[in-house]
Amino acid sequence: MPGYKLYLDDIRNPKGEGWVVVRSFEEFVATIEALGLPEEISFDHDLGWDQEQNCELKSGYDCAKWLVEQDLAIENFNVHSANPVGAENIRSLLQNFLKFKQNLR
C-alpha cells in the first residue's frame, strides 16, 4: 500500500482521512512488515497497561527504536503524545537517526 500514513495510538483516532490506525507495538510492526514503510507516521508514546502482567505495554518509543534497529529512516513523522518526556525521546531518536543516515551519503 504505497503512500499510506500510519497513526499509532491506543485510544485516540486521527483527524483527517487516509490513516491506517494501529493500537500497539505488535500492530505497528506487523503493518510495516506487510505494507512497507509509510510516507508518514504519527506517534503516541504511552500505549496502555497490561492488566494481567501489571506492567506498561511497549511504547511509541519502542516502535521508533524498532524502526532504527531495522535501518528504516522515516523523514515525515509527528509525535502527538501528551507525555512530554516520551514525545521528546521519540523525536530525538528519529531526528538523530535521520542526521546519521544523511551523513552517510
Secondary structure, DSSP 8 states (H G I E B T S, - for coil): -TT-EEEE-SS---SSS-EEEE-SHHHHHHHHHHH-S-SEEEE-S---EETTTTEE---HHHHHHHHHHTT---SSEEE--S-HHHHHHHHHHHHHHHHHHHHH-
